[in-house]
Amino acid sequence: MAAPSGAASCEDFAEFQELLRVMRTIDDRIVHELNTTIPTASFVGKVDAGQTCKELYESLMDAHTSRERIIKNCIAQTSSVVKTLREEREKAQDDVALLKQLRKEQTKV
């Protein structure tokens, strides 16, 4: 079960949440994955349990690494936007729309 590849868009928060939900599928189904990875007594000789467990572990680690990378990337992007908006806010303190946008981005972080 591989994680989705490609760059994640941080602009649409709902889309970002959906991407994370999809990427958590392997974690959410870990009991099922373990049950299908570890052979039953009748299949012990036919399946290399060590190899299949190793593959499951690698799949989990890949999914966690991808998810962490995407989360950190979005935090960095959004933090950069917040910094820019703060600088603009310093110049135009009466701009209510700018303040709302700043609060929205801060909430996203």
Backbone as CSV, one residue per row, in Angstrom:
resi,resn,N_x,N_y,N_z,CA_x,CA_y,CA_z,C_x,C_y,C_z
1,MET,0.849,-1.164,0.000,0.000,0.000,0.000,0.899,1.233,0.000
2,ALA,1.066,1.837,-1.127,1.981,2.967,-1.243,1.270,4.273,-0.968
3,ALA,2.038,5.236,-0.524,1.508,6.574,-0.279,1.406,7.308,-1.597
4,PRO,0.437,8.216,-1.720,0.329,8.989,-2.944,1.597,9.793,-3.158
5,SER,1.980,9.881,-4.415,3.189,10.628,-4.709,2.823,11.991,-5.268
6,GLY,3.820,12.834,-5.419,3.593,14.163,-5.956,3.536,15.196,-4.860
7,ALA,3.560,16.437,-5.280,3.556,17.545,-4.322,2.141,17.782,-3.807
8,ALA,2.052,18.035,-2.538,0.764,18.309,-1.911,0.478,19.799,-1.998
9,SER,-0.765,20.123,-2.260,-1.171,21.514,-2.294,-1.613,21.924,-0.900
10,CYS,-1.034,22.990,-0.406,-1.365,23.475,0.933,-2.380,24.607,0.874
11,GLU,-2.728,25.037,-0.319,-3.654,26.158,-0.472,-5.044,25.811,0.058
12,ASP,-5.547,24.659,-0.339,-6.892,24.229,0.069,-6.749,23.271,1.255
13,PHE,-7.131,23.758,2.438,-6.937,22.967,3.654,-7.746,21.675,3.625
14,ALA,-8.959,21.713,3.095,-9.792,20.507,3.025,-9.135,19.459,2.124
15,GLU,-8.540,19.909,1.035,-7.842,18.993,0.127,-6.626,18.382,0.827
16,PHE,-5.920,19.198,1.593,-4.765,18.721,2.347,-5.190,17.674,3.380
17,GLN,-6.284,17.937,4.084,-6.785,16.969,5.066,-7.173,15.653,4.396
18,GLU,-7.780,15.738,3.220,-8.172,14.529,2.492,-6.932,13.732,2.080
19,LEU,-5.895,14.433,1.635,-4.654,13.759,1.270,-4.069,13.024,2.475
20,LEU,-4.061,13.671,3.628,-3.552,13.014,4.840,-4.411,11.811,5.224
21,ARG,-5.725,11.934,5.054,-6.614,10.807,5.365,-6.278,9.604,4.480
22,VAL,-6.064,9.864,3.205,-5.715,8.785,2.281,-4.359,8.179,2.650
23,MET,-3.422,9.043,3.050,-2.084,8.562,3.396,-2.076,7.768,4.704
24,ARG,-3.086,7.939,5.533,-3.170,7.194,6.798,-3.829,5.834,6.629
25,THR,-4.265,5.499,5.448,-4.994,4.256,5.212,-4.224,3.041,5.733
26,ILE,-2.937,2.988,5.463,-2.154,1.829,5.903,-2.125,1.739,7.426
27,ASP,-2.065,2.881,8.108,-2.089,2.876,9.567,-3.456,2.462,10.096
28,ASP,-4.504,2.960,9.452,-5.859,2.663,9.889,-6.212,1.184,9.688
29,ARG,-5.549,0.559,8.737,-5.852,-0.845,8.435,-4.738,-1.784,8.881
30,ILE,-3.984,-1.394,9.906,-2.811,-2.171,10.310,-3.177,-3.591,10.751
31,VAL,-4.277,-3.764,11.432,-4.670,-5.116,11.868,-4.929,-5.998,10.645
32,HIS,-5.630,-5.451,9.671,-5.888,-6.200,8.431,-4.567,-6.515,7.725
33,GLU,-3.686,-5.519,7.646,-2.394,-5.720,6.985,-1.591,-6.812,7.683
34,LEU,-1.574,-6.801,9.009,-0.848,-7.829,9.742,-1.467,-9.208,9.520
35,ASN,-2.780,-9.267,9.527,-3.459,-10.551,9.322,-3.189,-11.120,7.939
36,THR,-3.039,-10.265,6.943,-2.772,-10.760,5.591,-1.276,-10.963,5.349
37,THR,-0.430,-10.400,6.183,1.019,-10.527,6.016,1.553,-11.777,6.694
38,ILE,1.100,-12.034,7.901,1.592,-13.185,8.670,0.789,-14.417,8.254
39,PRO,1.465,-15.448,7.789,0.748,-16.629,7.295,0.124,-17.454,8.415
40,THR,-0.981,-18.087,8.083,-1.612,-19.017,9.021,-0.798,-20.313,9.028
41,ALA,-1.127,-21.188,9.930,-0.375,-22.442,10.082,-0.327,-23.237,8.772
42,SER,-1.397,-23.205,7.988,-1.434,-23.983,6.747,-0.562,-23.387,5.640
43,PHE,-0.193,-22.116,5.755,0.614,-21.462,4.721,2.047,-21.151,5.172
44,VAL,2.438,-21.631,6.357,3.752,-21.299,6.904,4.875,-21.669,5.945
45,GLY,4.817,-22.813,5.325,5.880,-23.255,4.421,5.863,-22.558,3.079
46,LYS,4.762,-21.964,2.699,4.610,-21.358,1.375,4.950,-19.874,1.340
47,VAL,4.936,-19.219,2.501,5.149,-17.777,2.552,6.318,-17.481,3.478
48,ASP,7.191,-16.602,3.038,8.316,-16.173,3.877,7.817,-15.042,4.775
49,ALA,7.464,-15.374,6.011,6.893,-14.401,6.946,7.868,-13.266,7.228
50,GLY,9.130,-13.589,7.336,10.136,-12.557,7.598,10.183,-11.526,6.485
51,GLN,10.152,-11.997,5.250,10.201,-11.095,4.098,8.917,-10.266,3.990
52,THR,7.773,-10.883,4.187,6.521,-10.133,4.083,6.395,-9.113,5.217
53,CYS,6.873,-9.452,6.406,6.863,-8.479,7.507,7.813,-7.322,7.215
54,LYS,8.960,-7.650,6.646,9.919,-6.606,6.282,9.301,-5.664,5.250
55,GLU,8.612,-6.214,4.268,7.958,-5.387,3.248,6.874,-4.506,3.866
56,LEU,6.114,-5.058,4.809,5.090,-4.270,5.495,5.744,-3.140,6.284
57,TYR,6.817,-3.442,6.980,7.543,-2.427,7.753,8.051,-1.321,6.831
58,GLU,8.650,-1.694,5.720,9.160,-0.698,4.771,8.026,0.153,4.201
59,SER,6.910,-0.469,3.945,5.751,0.263,3.453,5.257,1.271,4.490
60,LEU,5.203,0.845,5.744,4.808,1.751,6.834,5.785,2.921,6.970
61,MET,7.066,2.626,6.927,8.079,3.677,7.065,8.023,4.661,5.895
62,ASP,7.812,4.142,4.677,7.675,5.016,3.504,6.467,5.931,3.656
63,ALA,5.359,5.367,4.119,4.139,6.158,4.302,4.353,7.233,5.358
64,HIS,4.995,6.880,6.462,5.249,7.851,7.537,6.197,8.946,7.072
65,THR,7.231,8.580,6.339,8.195,9.560,5.832,7.530,10.514,4.846
66,SER,6.724,9.979,3.956,6.018,10.825,2.978,5.065,11.780,3.681
67,ARG,4.334,11.263,4.636,3.376,12.101,5.368,4.100,13.202,6.145
68,GLU,5.186,12.852,6.800,5.956,13.840,7.555,6.512,14.925,6.632
69,ARG,7.024,14.519,5.472,7.577,15.470,4.513,6.512,16.443,4.028
70,ILE,5.345,15.944,3.715,4.250,16.790,3.225,3.780,17.747,4.319
71,ILE,3.662,17.259,5.537,3.221,18.112,6.654,4.238,19.224,6.897
72,LYS,5.510,18.864,6.967,6.543,19.873,7.208,6.610,20.886,6.076
73,ASN,6.435,20.430,4.845,6.434,21.329,3.697,5.287,22.336,3.791
74,CYS,4.113,21.869,4.148,2.960,22.762,4.264,3.112,23.732,5.435
75,ILE,3.702,23.271,6.519,3.952,24.170,7.649,4.912,25.276,7.210
76,ALA,5.955,24.905,6.499,6.933,25.896,6.027,6.287,26.883,5.063
77,GLN,5.477,26.377,4.122,4.801,27.258,3.160,3.872,28.232,3.872
78,THR,3.051,27.710,4.755,2.070,28.542,5.444,2.753,29.527,6.389
79,SER,3.819,29.101,7.030,4.572,30.007,7.911,5.167,31.162,7.115
80,SER,5.615,30.871,5.915,6.150,31.913,5.049,5.067,32.923,4.683
81,VAL,3.874,32.423,4.386,2.746,33.307,4.066,2.400,34.163,5.284
82,VAL,2.393,33.559,6.470,2.100,34.298,7.702,3.129,35.404,7.908
83,LYS,4.394,35.090,7.694,5.450,36.090,7.856,5.232,37.267,6.909
84,THR,4.918,36.959,5.657,4.663,38.009,4.669,3.460,38.856,5.070
85,LEU,2.395,38.203,5.512,1.196,38.933,5.918,1.456,39.793,7.146
86,ARG,2.270,39.306,8.058,2.625,40.115,9.242,3.372,41.377,8.827
87,GLU,4.289,41.219,7.877,5.043,42.375,7.393,4.110,43.389,6.722
88,GLU,3.162,42.872,5.937,2.193,43.764,5.300,1.301,44.426,6.342
89,ARG,0.964,43.684,7.364,0.106,44.204,8.434,0.799,45.345,9.187
90,GLU,2.110,45.240,9.334,2.877,46.313,9.985,2.721,47.628,9.212
91,LYS,2.662,47.518,7.896,2.575,48.705,7.037,1.152,49.258,6.970
92,ALA,0.165,48.363,7.007,-1.237,48.787,6.869,-2.041,48.214,8.028
93,GLN,-1.954,48.833,9.177,-2.610,48.310,10.372,-4.124,48.473,10.356
94,ASP,-4.652,49.307,9.491,-6.092,49.525,9.424,-6.790,48.586,8.447
95,ASP,-6.038,47.761,7.755,-6.607,46.877,6.743,-7.233,45.650,7.408
96,VAL,-8.570,45.653,7.501,-9.300,44.562,8.164,-9.208,43.263,7.351
97,ALA,-9.284,43.366,6.037,-9.210,42.175,5.183,-7.851,41.487,5.349
98,LEU,-6.811,42.266,5.452,-5.474,41.724,5.649,-5.373,41.016,7.005
99,LEU,-5.978,41.611,8.021,-5.993,40.993,9.348,-6.740,39.659,9.315
100,LYS,-7.868,39.610,8.618,-8.632,38.356,8.503,-7.817,37.280,7.788
101,GLN,-7.134,37.686,6.727,-6.306,36.729,5.988,-5.163,36.215,6.869
102,LEU,-4.557,37.116,7.625,-3.483,36.729,8.543,-3.991,35.736,9.577
103,ARG,-5.117,36.006,10.167,-5.696,35.085,11.179,-6.022,33.721,10.569
104,LYS,-6.541,33.754,9.351,-6.873,32.508,8.655,-5.614,31.645,8.450
105,GLU,-4.545,32.277,8.001,-3.294,31.552,7.768,-2.670,31.077,9.077
106,GLN,-2.777,31.891,10.132,-2.252,31.481,11.431,-3.004,30.259,11.952
107,THR,-4.303,30.245,11.746,-5.112,29.096,12.167,-4.718,27.842,11.398
108,LYS,-4.407,28.025,10.130,-4.007,26.894,9.287,-2.712,26.259,9.802
109,VAL,-1.782,27.126,10.242,-0.502,26.598,10.753,-0.782,25.762,11.995
